[in-house]
Amino acid sequence: MKKIAAIICAFNEEKTIKEVTATACDYFFDEIIVVNDGSTDRTADILAELSGLPRLKCITLPENKGKGYAMATGVENSTSEIIVFVDADLSNLNEEHFEQLITPVFSNEADMVLGQATETLINYKINPFKSFTGQRALLKKDILPILKDVKTSKFGVETLINLYYQSHEKRVKYVMLVDLKHPTKFQKTSRNQAISEFVKEGHQIALTVFKNFKLVSKIVNNNLKKINL
C-alpha cells in the first residue's frame, strides 16, 4: 500500500488552522505535516495544543519564507509516496474532499489531481484561475526533480508545478470539492492590503513563468506536434 501524507502550509491562519488540521488527522493519512511558515499570530499556539493528535508533525520556520519553501519543506520531511497539499484557510473541509483528491492518483488514473472549492467568489464552473488551487494530490517522485525550484518559487509555486506537469505531458484531473469554502484575500484582510498582495503574487507568478521559459517552450512544441499528427 502506498503511504499518503497531507501537507498543510500556514501563515497567520489562526482562525482556520485548528479545523483543517483536526479534519486531516481524522482521516486515514499516514502522515499529517503542518509547516508553520513564520506566523506571527496564534497559529503556533494552536498547533502546540494539537500536538498530541496521532501522526501529526509540526514544523515551525523561524521566519516567513514563502509558500513554495513551506511546501518543499513538507515534502522533504515526508516519507510517503502520495502527497496531498491542503491550504490552511479552508472551511467545511471533509473526508470526501480528501477521497476526491487521492483516489485518481492512488488508482493510477491521473498523475496530479487539482481540487476546486465550489464556495468561492468566482463561479467554480468558469473560474479561469482553477489551476492555481492549493488543493492538489500528486506522487512525491514526480515533484522531487523540481523541489529546489519549488523552494524559491514563493507564490509562483502552483504555476511552476503546472508548467512542469504540462511540459512532461502528465495526466492532470480536475475535481469539484462541493461545499468547500476558500476565502478571498478581500475577505481575510483590508482592501488595500489585498490589492498589495495580489500585485506581489502576480509578480511572483510572472517571474516564475519567465524563469521557466524552457518549460513553456516545451509545452508549445508538444502542442504543435499534436496538431501536425
Contacts in CASP RR format, 6 or more apart in sequence:
PFRMAT RR
TARGET T0000
AUTHOR 0000-0000-0000
METHOD contacts of the structure
MODEL  1
MKKIAAIICAFNEEKTIKEVTATACDYFFDEIIVVNDGSTDRTADILAEL
SGLPRLKCITLPENKGKGYAMATGVENSTSEIIVFVDADLSNLNEEHFEQ
LITPVFSNEADMVLGQATETLINYKINPFKSFTGQRALLKKDILPILKDV
KTSKFGVETLINLYYQSHEKRVKYVMLVDLKHPTKFQKTSRNQAISEFVK
EGHQIALTVFKNFKLVSKIVNNNLKKINL
2 80 0 8 1.000
2 81 0 8 1.000
2 82 0 8 1.000
2 106 0 8 1.000
3 30 0 8 1.000
3 31 0 8 1.000
3 79 0 8 1.000
3 80 0 8 1.000
3 81 0 8 1.000
3 82 0 8 1.000
4 28 0 8 1.000
4 29 0 8 1.000
4 30 0 8 1.000
4 31 0 8 1.000
4 80 0 8 1.000
4 81 0 8 1.000
4 82 0 8 1.000
4 83 0 8 1.000
4 84 0 8 1.000
4 102 0 8 1.000
4 106 0 8 1.000
5 29 0 8 1.000
5 30 0 8 1.000
5 31 0 8 1.000
5 32 0 8 1.000
5 33 0 8 1.000
5 78 0 8 1.000
5 79 0 8 1.000
5 80 0 8 1.000
5 82 0 8 1.000
5 83 0 8 1.000
5 84 0 8 1.000
6 24 0 8 1.000
6 27 0 8 1.000
6 29 0 8 1.000
6 31 0 8 1.000
6 32 0 8 1.000
6 33 0 8 1.000
6 84 0 8 1.000
6 86 0 8 1.000
6 98 0 8 1.000
7 33 0 8 1.000
7 34 0 8 1.000
7 35 0 8 1.000
7 71 0 8 1.000
7 74 0 8 1.000
7 75 0 8 1.000
7 78 0 8 1.000
7 83 0 8 1.000
7 84 0 8 1.000
7 85 0 8 1.000
7 86 0 8 1.000
8 17 0 8 1.000
8 20 0 8 1.000
8 21 0 8 1.000
8 24 0 8 1.000
8 32 0 8 1.000
8 33 0 8 1.000
8 34 0 8 1.000
8 35 0 8 1.000
8 85 0 8 1.000
8 86 0 8 1.000
8 87 0 8 1.000
8 88 0 8 1.000
9 34 0 8 1.000
9 35 0 8 1.000
9 37 0 8 1.000
9 67 0 8 1.000
9 68 0 8 1.000
9 70 0 8 1.000
9 71 0 8 1.000
9 74 0 8 1.000
9 85 0 8 1.000
9 87 0 8 1.000
9 88 0 8 1.000
10 17 0 8 1.000
10 34 0 8 1.000
10 35 0 8 1.000
10 36 0 8 1.000
10 37 0 8 1.000
10 39 0 8 1.000
10 43 0 8 1.000
10 47 0 8 1.000
10 88 0 8 1.000
11 36 0 8 1.000
11 37 0 8 1.000
11 38 0 8 1.000
11 39 0 8 1.000
11 43 0 8 1.000
11 64 0 8 1.000
11 66 0 8 1.000
11 67 0 8 1.000
11 70 0 8 1.000
11 88 0 8 1.000
12 39 0 8 1.000
12 40 0 8 1.000
12 41 0 8 1.000
12 43 0 8 1.000
13 20 0 8 1.000
13 39 0 8 1.000
13 41 0 8 1.000
13 43 0 8 1.000
13 88 0 8 1.000
13 89 0 8 1.000
14 39 0 8 1.000
14 41 0 8 1.000
14 42 0 8 1.000
14 43 0 8 1.000
14 46 0 8 1.000
15 89 0 8 1.000
16 88 0 8 1.000
16 89 0 8 1.000
16 90 0 8 1.000
16 91 0 8 1.000
17 34 0 8 1.000
17 43 0 8 1.000
17 46 0 8 1.000
17 47 0 8 1.000
17 88 0 8 1.000
18 46 0 8 1.000
18 49 0 8 1.000
18 50 0 8 1.000
19 90 0 8 1.000
19 91 0 8 1.000
19 93 0 8 1.000
20 86 0 8 1.000
20 87 0 8 1.000
20 88 0 8 1.000
20 89 0 8 1.000
20 90 0 8 1.000
20 93 0 8 1.000
21 32 0 8 1.000
21 34 0 8 1.000
21 47 0 8 1.000
21 50 0 8 1.000
21 53 0 8 1.000
21 56 0 8 1.000
21 88 0 8 1.000
22 50 0 8 1.000
22 53 0 8 1.000
23 93 0 8 1.000
23 94 0 8 1.000
23 95 0 8 1.000
24 32 0 8 1.000
24 86 0 8 1.000
24 93 0 8 1.000
24 98 0 8 1.000
25 32 0 8 1.000
25 50 0 8 1.000
25 53 0 8 1.000
25 54 0 8 1.000
25 55 0 8 1.000
25 56 0 8 1.000
26 95 0 8 1.000
27 95 0 8 1.000
27 98 0 8 1.000
29 55 0 8 1.000
29 84 0 8 1.000
29 98 0 8 1.000
30 55 0 8 1.000
30 80 0 8 1.000
31 55 0 8 1.000
31 57 0 8 1.000
31 78 0 8 1.000
31 79 0 8 1.000
31 80 0 8 1.000
32 53 0 8 1.000
32 55 0 8 1.000
32 56 0 8 1.000
32 57 0 8 1.000
33 57 0 8 1.000
33 58 0 8 1.000
33 59 0 8 1.000
33 74 0 8 1.000
33 77 0 8 1.000
33 78 0 8 1.000
34 47 0 8 1.000
34 56 0 8 1.000
34 57 0 8 1.000
34 58 0 8 1.000
34 59 0 8 1.000
34 88 0 8 1.000
35 59 0 8 1.000
35 61 0 8 1.000
35 70 0 8 1.000
35 71 0 8 1.000
35 73 0 8 1.000
35 74 0 8 1.000
36 43 0 8 1.000
36 44 0 8 1.000
36 47 0 8 1.000
36 58 0 8 1.000
36 59 0 8 1.000
36 60 0 8 1.000
36 61 0 8 1.000
37 61 0 8 1.000
37 64 0 8 1.000
37 65 0 8 1.000
37 66 0 8 1.000
37 67 0 8 1.000
37 69 0 8 1.000
37 70 0 8 1.000
38 60 0 8 1.000
38 61 0 8 1.000
38 62 0 8 1.000
38 63 0 8 1.000
38 64 0 8 1.000
38 65 0 8 1.000
39 64 0 8 1.000
44 60 0 8 1.000
47 58 0 8 1.000
47 60 0 8 1.000
48 58 0 8 1.000
50 56 0 8 1.000
50 58 0 8 1.000
51 58 0 8 1.000
57 77 0 8 1.000
59 73 0 8 1.000
59 74 0 8 1.000
59 77 0 8 1.000
61 69 0 8 1.000
61 70 0 8 1.000
61 73 0 8 1.000
66 154 0 8 1.000
66 155 0 8 1.000
67 154 0 8 1.000
67 155 0 8 1.000
67 156 0 8 1.000
67 157 0 8 1.000
68 150 0 8 1.000
68 151 0 8 1.000
68 152 0 8 1.000
68 153 0 8 1.000
68 154 0 8 1.000
68 155 0 8 1.000
68 156 0 8 1.000
68 157 0 8 1.000
69 151 0 8 1.000
69 152 0 8 1.000
69 154 0 8 1.000
71 85 0 8 1.000
71 150 0 8 1.000
71 157 0 8 1.000
72 147 0 8 1.000
72 148 0 8 1.000
72 150 0 8 1.000
72 151 0 8 1.000
73 151 0 8 1.000
75 83 0 8 1.000
75 140 0 8 1.000
75 143 0 8 1.000
75 144 0 8 1.000
75 147 0 8 1.000
75 150 0 8 1.000
76 147 0 8 1.000
78 140 0 8 1.000
80 140 0 8 1.000
81 139 0 8 1.000
81 140 0 8 1.000
81 141 0 8 1.000
82 102 0 8 1.000
82 105 0 8 1.000
82 106 0 8 1.000
82 137 0 8 1.000
82 138 0 8 1.000
82 139 0 8 1.000
82 140 0 8 1.000
83 137 0 8 1.000
83 138 0 8 1.000
83 139 0 8 1.000
83 140 0 8 1.000
83 143 0 8 1.000
84 98 0 8 1.000
84 101 0 8 1.000
84 102 0 8 1.000
84 136 0 8 1.000
84 137 0 8 1.000
85 134 0 8 1.000
85 135 0 8 1.000
85 136 0 8 1.000
85 137 0 8 1.000
86 93 0 8 1.000
86 134 0 8 1.000
86 135 0 8 1.000
87 134 0 8 1.000
87 135 0 8 1.000
87 182 0 8 1.000
89 182 0 8 1.000
89 183 0 8 1.000
89 188 0 8 1.000
90 117 0 8 1.000
90 135 0 8 1.000
90 180 0 8 1.000
90 181 0 8 1.000
90 182 0 8 1.000
91 119 0 8 1.000
91 180 0 8 1.000
91 181 0 8 1.000
91 183 0 8 1.000
92 119 0 8 1.000
92 179 0 8 1.000
92 180 0 8 1.000
92 181 0 8 1.000
93 180 0 8 1.000
94 179 0 8 1.000
97 115 0 8 1.000
97 135 0 8 1.000
97 177 0 8 1.000
97 180 0 8 1.000
100 113 0 8 1.000
100 115 0 8 1.000
100 175 0 8 1.000
100 177 0 8 1.000
101 113 0 8 1.000
101 115 0 8 1.000
101 135 0 8 1.000
101 136 0 8 1.000
101 137 0 8 1.000
101 175 0 8 1.000
101 177 0 8 1.000
102 113 0 8 1.000
102 137 0 8 1.000
103 109 0 8 1.000
104 110 0 8 1.000
104 113 0 8 1.000
104 137 0 8 1.000
104 173 0 8 1.000
104 175 0 8 1.000
105 111 0 8 1.000
105 112 0 8 1.000
105 113 0 8 1.000
105 137 0 8 1.000
105 138 0 8 1.000
105 139 0 8 1.000
109 171 0 8 1.000
109 173 0 8 1.000
110 171 0 8 1.000
110 172 0 8 1.000
110 173 0 8 1.000
111 138 0 8 1.000
111 139 0 8 1.000
111 142 0 8 1.000
111 165 0 8 1.000
111 170 0 8 1.000
111 171 0 8 1.000
111 172 0 8 1.000
112 136 0 8 1.000
112 137 0 8 1.000
112 138 0 8 1.000
112 142 0 8 1.000
112 161 0 8 1.000
112 165 0 8 1.000
112 170 0 8 1.000
112 171 0 8 1.000
112 172 0 8 1.000
112 173 0 8 1.000
113 136 0 8 1.000
113 137 0 8 1.000
113 138 0 8 1.000
113 172 0 8 1.000
113 173 0 8 1.000
113 174 0 8 1.000
113 175 0 8 1.000
114 130 0 8 1.000
114 131 0 8 1.000
114 133 0 8 1.000
114 135 0 8 1.000
114 136 0 8 1.000
114 172 0 8 1.000
114 173 0 8 1.000
114 174 0 8 1.000
114 175 0 8 1.000
115 130 0 8 1.000
115 133 0 8 1.000
115 134 0 8 1.000
115 135 0 8 1.000
115 136 0 8 1.000
115 174 0 8 1.000
115 175 0 8 1.000
115 176 0 8 1.000
115 177 0 8 1.000
116 124 0 8 1.000
116 127 0 8 1.000
116 130 0 8 1.000
116 133 0 8 1.000
116 135 0 8 1.000
116 174 0 8 1.000
116 175 0 8 1.000
116 176 0 8 1.000
116 177 0 8 1.000
117 124 0 8 1.000
117 133 0 8 1.000
117 135 0 8 1.000
117 177 0 8 1.000
117 180 0 8 1.000
117 181 0 8 1.000
117 182 0 8 1.000
118 124 0 8 1.000
118 176 0 8 1.000
118 177 0 8 1.000
118 178 0 8 1.000
118 179 0 8 1.000
118 180 0 8 1.000
119 179 0 8 1.000
119 180 0 8 1.000
119 181 0 8 1.000
119 182 0 8 1.000
120 127 0 8 1.000
120 181 0 8 1.000
120 182 0 8 1.000
120 184 0 8 1.000
121 184 0 8 1.000
121 186 0 8 1.000
122 128 0 8 1.000
122 129 0 8 1.000
124 130 0 8 1.000
124 176 0 8 1.000
130 174 0 8 1.000
131 158 0 8 1.000
131 162 0 8 1.000
132 158 0 8 1.000
132 159 0 8 1.000
133 158 0 8 1.000
134 158 0 8 1.000
135 177 0 8 1.000
135 180 0 8 1.000
136 158 0 8 1.000
136 161 0 8 1.000
138 161 0 8 1.000
142 165 0 8 1.000
142 170 0 8 1.000
143 150 0 8 1.000
143 161 0 8 1.000
145 164 0 8 1.000
146 160 0 8 1.000
146 161 0 8 1.000
146 164 0 8 1.000
149 160 0 8 1.000
149 211 0 8 1.000
149 212 0 8 1.000
150 157 0 8 1.000
150 160 0 8 1.000
150 161 0 8 1.000
153 159 0 8 1.000
153 160 0 8 1.000
153 204 0 8 1.000
153 208 0 8 1.000
154 204 0 8 1.000
155 200 0 8 1.000
155 201 0 8 1.000
155 202 0 8 1.000
155 204 0 8 1.000
155 205 0 8 1.000
156 201 0 8 1.000
156 204 0 8 1.000
156 205 0 8 1.000
156 207 0 8 1.000
156 208 0 8 1.000
157 208 0 8 1.000
159 205 0 8 1.000
159 208 0 8 1.000
159 209 0 8 1.000
160 208 0 8 1.000
160 212 0 8 1.000
162 172 0 8 1.000
163 208 0 8 1.000
163 209 0 8 1.000
163 212 0 8 1.000
163 215 0 8 1.000
163 216 0 8 1.000
163 219 0 8 1.000
164 212 0 8 1.000
164 215 0 8 1.000
165 172 0 8 1.000
166 172 0 8 1.000
166 215 0 8 1.000
166 219 0 8 1.000
166 222 0 8 1.000
167 215 0 8 1.000
167 216 0 8 1.000
167 218 0 8 1.000
167 219 0 8 1.000
167 222 0 8 1.000
169 222 0 8 1.000
184 194 0 8 1.000
185 193 0 8 1.000
185 194 0 8 1.000
185 197 0 8 1.000
185 198 0 8 1.000
186 194 0 8 1.000
188 194 0 8 1.000
189 197 0 8 1.000
209 216 0 8 1.000
END
